[in-house]
């Protein structure tokens, strides 16, 4: 098969892929909304079956995960990873509509990462159109809770990595299209503070303010992370109290942390677990909600093979580490050859200007098809 055949097929099928992406984006799927997630999972499942896959639904209360499998399950396989949940609540499309103009598709989830899911479909359709089978069996995991750290999907990903010769993530690439060859570790921590309620004017001395305690604990967190220049720390949510005339007895904060290496990750988390109350009568609990290990070692051999497959379809492929974390952290940190970023080019993940370059759908579909045909 001439490599140009893959590119021509991808161009011919790209219009259908774009229409599917528009449909997927307009089908809003916020993390945790099981009904919305499962309705889109129904659509994805039908499409994977059309493309010749056996599909398994892994049911969870917060939304089903999908595992699609092509080829002999007893042979070493290539694992593809994606997710169909987004950070956007229902109703976002009303204020942030899905619109295509001037070679750009804008809308919630088009870049992170429904565009990547469409690239997978396009790659498999290209191979089918060209009468070419993947060089190895292919498996695809579509997670329903990736945006909150994959608390229930991680076990599914880990199960499908067994026997994998390579793992390819279909998240967005770097802005210039470079693949992601390593990722920071990511941990979500919740600080829960207990105090004692009291009337804020008549008997304030009897109270212990959980909110004041939480403020002091967050200052302690800042001091810990200030001593670790490679650590990224974001206090994402704060909650507590209820009335201004009541000393609050409960307060919480959720914190997102990113780490360049496992040693730093463990050192900082140990310091956070050791946080102690500042004021008498307060209670402080630190819980890890989700954690992804740092994937710090790029696999140069896999990148070279993917670059060769890219050259076969007239594309220059490069790779470098990325700041964001994803489900590829787990196999990458475990030493399984891993690359991420096979989704379309674009910008604005988690932002109001989220978009993809529509022409990149065909290019990424041809690239992934070439990789699967040769890996």
TORMAR-608152 format. One record per atom (N, C-alpha, C): residue in three letters; x, y, z. Coordinates in steps of 0.05 Angstrom, whole numbers, plus 5000, padded with zeros to 4 digits. Layout:
ALAXYZ ...
REM end
This chain:
UNK501749765000 UNK500050005000 UNK501750255000 UNK501350434981 UNK502850684981 UNK502050865004 UNK503950995017 UNK503251155040 UNK501351385032 UNK501651485007 UNK499851694998 UNK496951604999 UNK496451344997 UNK493751244997 UNK492351305024 UNK493951285046 UNK492851345072 UNK492051635074 UNK493751815064 UNK493152095065 UNK490752165048 UNK490552045024 UNK488252105007 UNK485652005020 UNK485851765032 UNK483451665045 UNK482651835068 UNK484551935084 UNK483952105106 UNK482652365097 UNK483652485075 UNK482352725064 UNK479552665055 UNK479152435043 UNK476452365032 UNK474452325055 UNK475352225078 UNK473652155100 UNK473452375121 UNK475052595118 UNK475252795138 UNK472652945142 UNK471052985121 UNK468553125123 UNK466652985142 UNK466452725139 UNK464752565157 UNK465752585186 UNK468452575189 UNK469652595216 UNK468952865229 UNK469053075213 UNK468353335224 UNK465453355232 UNK463653245216 UNK460853235223 UNK460353085249 UNK461752865252 UNK461552715277 UNK462452875301 UNK464653015297 UNK465753175319 UNK463753395328 UNK462553515308 UNK460453725315 UNK458253595331 UNK457353355323 UNK455253215338 UNK456153155366 UNK458553045369 UNK459652975395 UNK459853215413 UNK460853445402 UNK461153675419 UNK458453795428 UNK456453785410 UNK453853885418 UNK452453695438 UNK453453455440 UNK452453265460 UNK454153315485 UNK453153485503 UNK454853565526 UNK455153335546 UNK457553305556 UNK458153075574 UNK459853165597 UNK458753315616 UNK460353395639 UNK461053145657 UNK463453155668 UNK464252935686 UNK462152895708 UNK461452645712 UNK459652575734 UNK456652565725 UNK456052665702 UNK453352665692 UNK452952395677 UNK452252195691 UNK452151925680 UNK450251905656 UNK447952025658 UNK446052005636 UNK447152125611 UNK448352355612 UNK449452485589 UNK451852325578 UNK453552235595 UNK455952075587 UNK455051815574 UNK453151685585 UNK452351425575 UNK450851455548 UNK449451675544 UNK448151725519 UNK450151755496 UNK452351895502 UNK454451925482 UNK455951655479 UNK456251515501 UNK457551255499 UNK456051065481 UNK453351085481 UNK451750925462 UNK452550985433 UNK452851235427 UNK453651325400 UNK456351215393 UNK458251255411 UNK460951155406 UNK461050855403 UNK459550715420 UNK459550425418 UNK458550335390 UNK456450455381 UNK455450385354 UNK457650435332 UNK458950655335 UNK460950725315 UNK463350525316 UNK464250455339 UNK466450265341 UNK465649985330 UNK463149915334 UNK462249655323 UNK462149675292 UNK461249915281 UNK461349945252 UNK464149925241 UNK466149995257 UNK468849985249 UNK470149715255 UNK468549515263 UNK469549245266 UNK470549165294 UNK469949325314 UNK470949265341 UNK468849105357 UNK469948955376 UNK468348845398 UNK468449055420 UNK466149115432 UNK466049335451 UNK464949235477 UNK466249315499 UNK465449255526 UNK464749515540 UNK462449515554 UNK461749735571 UNK462449665600 UNK464049845612 UNK464749805640 UNK463049995657 UNK460949895669 UNK458950065682 UNK459950185708 UNK459450445711 UNK460150585736 UNK457850785742 UNK457450845767 UNK455251025775 UNK455551305763 UNK458051385758 UNK458551655748 UNK458851655717 UNK458351435704 UNK458551415675 UNK460151185666 UNK459251055645 UNK460650815635 UNK463150875620 UNK465150705624 UNK467550705607 UNK467150515584 UNK468550555562 UNK468450385539 UNK471150255534 UNK471150005526 UNK473549865517 UNK472849745490 UNK474149845469 UNK473749735442 UNK476249575434 UNK475849345422 UNK478049165415 UNK477849075386 UNK480049105372 UNK480249015344 UNK482548805343 UNK481948575331 UNK484048375327 UNK484148165349 UNK486147985347 UNK486547755364 UNK487247845392 UNK485547785412 UNK485947875439 UNK488347735452 UNK489247515441 UNK491447375452 UNK494147475444 UNK494247665425 UNK496847765415 UNK497548035429 UNK500148095430 UNK500948355440 UNK499548585424 UNK498648785437 UNK496948985424 UNK498049265428 UNK496949455413 UNK497349745417 UNK494849845431 UNK495349995452 UNK493050105468 UNK492750405462 UNK490350485454 UNK489650765451 UNK488050855475 UNK488451105484 UNK487051205508 UNK485751475502 UNK483251505510 UNK481851755507 UNK479751775529 UNK478151995527 UNK475952025546 UNK473752185533 UNK471252145543 UNK468952295531 UNK467752485551 UNK468752515575 UNK467752715593 UNK469252985588 UNK467953205595 UNK469053465592 UNK468753625618 UNK470053855620 UNK469854025643 UNK467354205642 UNK465954205619 UNK463754395615 UNK461054295625 UNK459554455640 UNK456954375649 UNK454854375627 UNK452654235631 UNK450454245612 UNK449554535608 UNK448954605583 UNK448054875577 UNK450255055566 UNK452754955567 UNK454955115557 UNK454655185528 UNK453655005512 UNK453355045483 UNK451555285477 UNK449855365495 UNK448155595490 UNK449755855489 UNK451655875508 UNK453356115509 UNK455956085493 UNK456655845488 UNK459255785474 UNK458655575452 UNK457155665431 UNK456155475411 UNK458455345395 UNK457755105385 UNK459654965367 UNK459355085339 UNK461455215330 UNK461355375305 UNK463855315288 UNK463455265262 UNK465755235244 UNK465955475226 UNK468255605224 UNK468655825206 UNK471655865202 UNK472455935177 UNK475155995171 UNK477155775179 UNK476355525175 UNK478155305180 UNK478455235210 UNK476755345226 UNK476855295255 UNK474155205265 UNK474154995282 UNK471754915296 UNK472054985325 UNK470155145335 UNK470155235363 UNK467855105378 UNK468255055403 UNK466154945420 UNK467254785443 UNK465654745463 UNK466554595487 UNK467154305481 UNK469554215487 UNK470353935484 UNK471553865457 UNK471554055438 UNK472653975411 UNK475553915413 UNK477054055430 UNK479954015433 UNK480653825455 UNK479053825476 UNK479653655500 UNK477053505507 UNK476753245497 UNK478453155475 UNK476852995455 UNK474453095449 UNK472752955430 UNK474052955402 UNK475653155396 UNK477153145371 UNK478952915369 UNK480252835392 UNK481952605392 UNK480452345388 UNK478052325399 UNK476452085394 UNK475752065365 UNK475152285352 UNK474552275323 UNK476952205307 UNK479352285315 UNK481852205302 UNK482151895302 UNK481551775325 UNK481651485327 UNK479751355307 UNK477251455307 UNK475251345288 UNK476251385259 UNK477351615253 UNK478251665226 UNK480551485218 UNK482451445237 UNK484651265231 UNK483750975225 UNK481850875241 UNK480850605236 UNK479250595210 UNK477750815204 UNK476250815179 UNK478150835155 UNK480350975157 UNK482250995136 UNK483450715130 UNK484250575151 UNK485350305146 UNK483250125134 UNK480750145143 UNK478649985132 UNK478150055103 UNK478150315096 UNK477750405069 UNK479950305050 UNK482350295061 UNK484650205044 UNK485149905044 UNK483349765059 UNK483649475060 UNK486149385074 UNK487049535094 UNK489449485109 UNK488849435138 UNK489849215149 UNK489449155177 UNK491649285194 UNK491149355218 UNK493349445236 UNK495449225238 UNK497949315242 UNK500049115245 UNK499748945270 UNK498449045290 UNK497848905315 UNK494948945323 UNK493948775340 UNK491248835351 UNK491249105364 UNK488949235364 UNK488649505375 UNK486449495397 UNK487049625419 UNK484949665439 UNK484749965444 UNK482350045451 UNK481750325458 UNK480150345484 UNK481150495503 UNK479750555527 UNK478750845526 UNK476050875529 UNK474851145531 UNK473851185559 UNK475151355574 UNK474451395602 UNK472251595606 UNK470751565627 UNK468451745633 UNK469151945654 UNK471451925668 UNK472052105690 UNK474952205690 UNK476052225666 UNK478852315664 UNK479352595675 UNK477352775671 UNK477753045679 UNK478053085709 UNK477252885725 UNK477652905754 UNK479652695763 UNK481452615745 UNK483652445753 UNK483152145750 UNK480952075736 UNK480251795730 UNK480151615755 UNK478551705775 UNK478351535800 UNK477251255795 UNK475451225775 UNK474450955769 UNK475550845743 UNK476651015726 UNK477750915700 UNK480550815702 UNK482050895722 UNK484850815724 UNK485150505723 UNK483450365738 UNK483750075738 UNK483149955711 UNK481350085696 UNK480749985669 UNK483150025651 UNK484450255652 UNK486850315637 UNK489050115644 UNK489450075669 UNK491549895678 UNK491049605668 UNK488549525668 UNK487949255659 UNK488549225630 UNK488049425614 UNK488449405585 UNK491349455577 UNK493049555595 UNK495849585588 UNK497349315590 UNK496249115603 UNK497548855605 UNK497848745577 UNK500348685569 UNK500848575543 UNK501148785521 UNK500949045528 UNK501149255507 UNK504149295500 UNK504649315474 UNK507449375465 UNK507749685464 UNK505649835462 UNK505750125462 UNK503050235470 UNK503150475481 UNK500750615489 UNK500750885476 UNK498550955462 UNK498351205448 UNK495951365458 UNK496551605469 UNK494351765479 UNK493351955458 UNK490751995457 UNK489552155436 UNK488552425446 UNK489852525468 UNK489352795477 UNK490552995457 UNK490253245462 UNK491253455444 UNK494353455445 UNK495653535423 UNK498553555422 UNK499453835433 UNK502053885432 UNK503054145437 UNK501954335415 UNK501954595420 UNK500754785401 UNK501854765372 UNK504454685370 UNK505554655343 UNK505254375331 UNK503654205345 UNK503153935336 UNK505053725346 UNK507053795361 UNK508953605372 UNK507453415391 UNK508253165391 UNK507152965410 UNK508253015438 UNK506852895457 UNK507652925485 UNK509052665494 UNK511652695501 UNK513352465506 UNK513652405536 UNK512652585553 UNK512752545582 UNK510752745594 UNK509852695619 UNK507852865631 UNK508452895661 UNK507753125672 UNK507953165700 UNK506052985715 UNK506952905739 UNK505052765757 UNK502952955767 UNK500652845773 UNK498353015781 UNK496952885805 UNK496553045826 UNK495052945849 UNK493053155858 UNK490653055865 UNK488553235876 UNK488253165905 UNK488453375922 UNK488453345951 UNK486153505962 UNK484753395982 UNK482653545996 UNK483553596025 UNK483453846034 UNK483853906062 UNK481053946075 UNK480453786095 UNK477953816109 UNK478453906138 UNK477054126145 UNK477554246171 UNK474954236188 UNK475154136212 UNK472954146231 UNK473454346253 UNK471454496260 UNK471654686282 UNK469354646301 UNK468454866314 UNK466254846332 UNK464455096328 UNK461955046323 UNK460055266318 UNK459355416343 UNK458855666340 UNK457955836363 UNK456756096352 UNK455356236369 UNK454356496360 UNK456656686357 UNK456856826334 UNK459156986328 UNK459357236345 UNK457057326357 UNK457157566373 UNK456757506403 UNK454857326409 UNK454257276437 UNK456257096451 UNK457456906436 UNK459256716449 UNK461456636430 UNK462956826418 UNK464956746399 UNK467256586411 UNK467856626437 UNK470056486449 UNK469656186450 UNK467056096449 UNK466455816450 UNK466855686422 UNK467055846402 UNK467255736375 UNK470155696367 UNK470455526347 UNK473055476333 UNK472455506303 UNK473455706291 UNK472855766263 UNK474355576244 UNK472855406231 UNK474055236211 UNK475055386187 UNK473755616181 UNK474655776158 UNK477255906164 UNK477556026188 UNK480156146196 UNK482355936196 UNK481655696206 UNK483655486206 UNK484455406178 UNK482555396160 UNK483155316132 UNK484955526120 UNK484455786125 UNK486255996115 UNK489055946124 UNK489455886149 UNK492155836159 UNK493455596147 UNK491755386142 UNK492855146130 UNK493655196101 UNK492155366087 UNK492955426059 UNK495455596058 UNK495955756078 UNK498555896080 UNK500755706085 UNK500255496100 UNK502255286105 UNK502855136079 UNK500655076064 UNK501054946037 UNK502755126019 UNK502255376019 UNK503855556003 UNK506755556011 UNK507255536037 UNK510055526046 UNK511455266037 UNK509955046038 UNK511054796030 UNK511754796000 UNK509954895983 UNK510454885955 UNK512355105946 UNK512655315962 UNK514555525955 UNK517455425956 UNK517855215972 UNK520455095974 UNK521054885953 UNK519154855935 UNK519354655913 UNK518854795887 UNK520954905875 UNK520555075851 UNK519454935827 UNK519554665826 UNK518554525802 UNK515554445806 UNK514454495829 UNK511754415835 UNK509754625827 UNK507554545814 UNK505354725808 UNK503154665828 UNK501954875839 UNK499854845859 UNK497655035853 UNK495154925852 UNK492855095847 UNK490655015867 UNK489855215884 UNK487555175901 UNK485055215884 UNK483754995877 UNK481555005858 UNK478855075869 UNK478254975893 UNK475655035905 UNK476055075935 UNK474355245946 UNK474155295975 UNK471255295983 UNK470555176006 UNK467855186015 UNK467855176046 UNK465655286057 UNK465455276086 UNK463555486097 UNK462655446121 UNK460955636134 UNK458255656122 UNK456555836132 UNK453855856122 UNK452656136128 UNK453156236152 UNK451956486161 UNK454056666174 UNK453956926170 UNK455957096182 UNK455657126212 UNK453357046223 UNK453057056252 UNK453556796266 UNK454656606252 UNK455356346263 UNK458356286257 UNK459856226279 UNK462556136275 UNK462455866260 UNK463755846236 UNK463455606220 UNK464955366231 UNK463655136230 UNK464854896241 UNK465954706219 UNK465554776194 UNK466554606172 UNK467754776150 UNK469954686138 UNK471054826115 UNK472754626099 UNK472854656073 UNK474454476056 UNK475854626034 UNK477954516024 UNK479254626000 UNK480354395984 UNK479954405957 UNK481154205939 UNK483454335925 UNK485654195924 UNK488154305913 UNK489154115891 UNK489954235869 UNK491254085847 UNK494254135847 UNK495753915846 UNK498653935847 UNK499853785823 UNK502053895812 UNK503453765790 UNK506453735798 UNK507553505790 UNK510253435799 UNK511953335775 UNK514453415775 UNK516253335753 UNK517353055757 UNK517452965782 UNK518652695787 UNK517352575812 UNK517652315814 UNK516352165836 UNK517452245863 UNK520052295866 UNK521152365892 UNK519952625902 UNK519752825885 UNK518553075894 UNK515553035901 UNK514252875886 UNK511452825891 UNK511052705918 UNK512552505925 UNK512252375951 UNK513152565974 UNK515152725970 UNK516152905991 UNK514053115997 UNK512853235977 UNK510753435981 UNK508253315993 UNK507453095983 UNK505052965994 UNK505452886023 UNK507852796030 UNK508352726058 UNK508152976076 UNK509153206066 UNK508953446081 UNK506053536085 UNK504453496064 UNK501653576066 UNK500153386086 UNK500853136085 UNK499452946103 UNK500153006132 UNK502453146137 UNK503353206164 UNK502153476174 UNK500553606159 UNK499353866168 UNK497853816194 UNK498254006213 UNK497053976240 UNK495454236245 UNK493354216262 UNK491754456269 UNK493454676281 UNK492754926274 UNK494055156286 UNK492755236312 UNK490155216314 UNK488755316337 UNK487455076353 UNK487355106379 UNK486254886396 UNK483354836388 UNK482654576388 UNK479854496382 UNK479354446353 UNK481154526335 UNK480754486306 UNK481754206299 UNK480554096278 UNK481453836267 UNK482053876238 UNK484253756229 UNK485153776201 UNK485653506189 UNK484353446167 UNK484753186153 UNK485553246125 UNK487553106115 UNK488453146088 UNK488052876073 UNK486452886051 UNK485852636036 UNK486752676007 UNK487952465996 UNK488552455968 UNK486152355953 UNK485152515934 UNK482752445919 UNK483452265895 UNK485452355879 UNK486452205857 UNK489352275854 UNK490852085842 UNK493752135838 UNK494751985814 UNK496152135797 UNK497452015774 UNK500452045777 UNK502051835773 UNK504951855777 UNK506252025755 UNK508452145762 UNK509952295742 UNK511052105721 UNK510752175696 UNK511852025674 UNK514152195663 UNK516552135672 UNK518752325667 UNK520752225647 UNK520551975637 UNK522551865619 UNK521351815591 UNK521951985571 UNK520951945544 UNK522051685533 UNK520451545516 UNK521351305502 UNK522251395474 UNK524851425471 UNK525951525446 UNK525551325423 UNK525551065430 UNK525250865408 UNK522450875397 UNK520450905414 UNK517650925404 UNK517351185387 UNK518451405397 UNK518251655383 UNK519451625355 UNK521751485353 UNK523051455327 UNK521351295308 UNK519951085318 UNK518250925301 UNK515851085292 UNK514751245310 UNK512451405303 UNK513351625282 UNK515751735286 UNK516751935267 UNK517051805240 UNK518051555239 UNK518251425213 UNK515551385200 UNK513551305216 UNK510851275205 UNK509751535195 UNK510451755209 UNK509652015201 UNK510952095174 UNK513452035172 UNK514852095147 UNK513551955123 UNK512551715128 UNK511251565107 UNK508751705096 UNK507551875112 UNK505252025102 UNK505852325099 UNK508452375096 UNK509352655091 UNK509252845114 UNK509452745138 UNK509252915162 UNK511852895178 UNK512653115189 UNK514953125208 UNK513853105236 UNK514752905250 UNK513752855277 UNK515952895298 UNK515353065318 UNK517153115340 UNK515653065366 UNK517053045388 UNK515853005414 UNK517453135436 UNK516053225456 UNK517453335480 UNK515553325504 UNK516553345528 UNK514853325552 UNK512753545553 UNK510653485569 UNK508453675572 UNK507753715602 UNK506553935608 UNK505854005636 UNK503353855645 UNK501453825627 UNK498853695635 UNK499153405640 UNK497453295657 UNK497353015663 UNK494952885649 UNK495052625646 UNK492852475632 UNK493152185640 UNK491352015628 UNK491451735634 UNK493951595623 UNK495451725605 UNK497951615595 UNK500151625616 UNK499751785637 UNK501751795659 UNK502251515670 UNK500051365673 UNK500351105687 UNK502050905671 UNK501450855646 UNK503250675632 UNK506050795627 UNK506151055622 UNK508751175618 UNK510551155642 UNK509451205666 UNK511051175690 UNK511750885696 UNK510250695686 UNK510750415690 UNK512850305671 UNK513850475653 UNK515850395634 UNK514850275608 UNK512250285603 UNK511150185578 UNK511550405557 UNK512550335533 UNK512950545513 UNK510350705508 UNK510550965512 UNK508151125512 UNK508651395498 UNK506651485483 UNK506651755471 UNK503751855472 UNK503552115475 UNK500852235476 UNK500752465456 UNK498352575451 UNK498052815434 UNK497352755406 UNK495952535400 UNK495252465373 UNK492652605364 UNK491452765382 UNK489052915374 UNK489653145355 UNK487653285346 UNK488053495326 UNK489353745339 UNK490553905322 UNK491754155331 UNK489554355338 UNK490154525358 UNK488154725366 UNK489154875390 UNK487254965407 UNK487955135430 UNK485555145448 UNK486055245472 UNK483855315490 UNK482755095507 UNK484254895514 UNK483254685532 UNK482154825558 UNK479754755565 UNK478454855590 UNK478055155589 UNK478055275565 UNK477755565563 UNK475555635543 UNK474555885544 UNK472355965528 UNK473055975498 UNK475555975491 UNK476355985463 UNK477155705452 UNK476255495465 UNK476955225457 UNK476355185427 UNK478255065413 UNK478055045384 UNK479954835373 UNK479354745348 UNK481254585333 UNK481554695305 UNK483854625292 UNK484154685264 UNK482954455249 UNK480954505233 UNK479454285220 UNK481154125201 UNK483054255188 UNK484854115169 UNK486553905183 UNK487053945209 UNK488853765223 UNK487453495229 UNK484853475226 UNK483553225230 UNK484553015210 UNK484653085185 UNK485552905164 UNK488552835169 UNK490153035175 UNK493052985179 UNK493452795203 UNK492052845225 UNK492452665248 UNK491352395244 UNK489052375229 UNK487952115222 UNK489851955205 UNK491152085186 UNK493051945169 UNK495551855185 UNK496452035203 UNK498751965220 UNK498151725237 UNK495851725251 UNK495251505269 UNK494851245253 UNK493551265230 UNK493151025213 UNK495950915204 UNK497751085197 UNK500450995189 UNK501850865213 UNK501550985236 UNK502850865260 UNK501650585265 UNK499050565265 UNK497750305271 UNK498450095249 UNK498950185225 UNK499549995203 UNK502349895205 UNK504050025220 UNK506949955220 UNK508149895247 UNK506849965268 UNK508049945295 UNK508449645303 
REM end
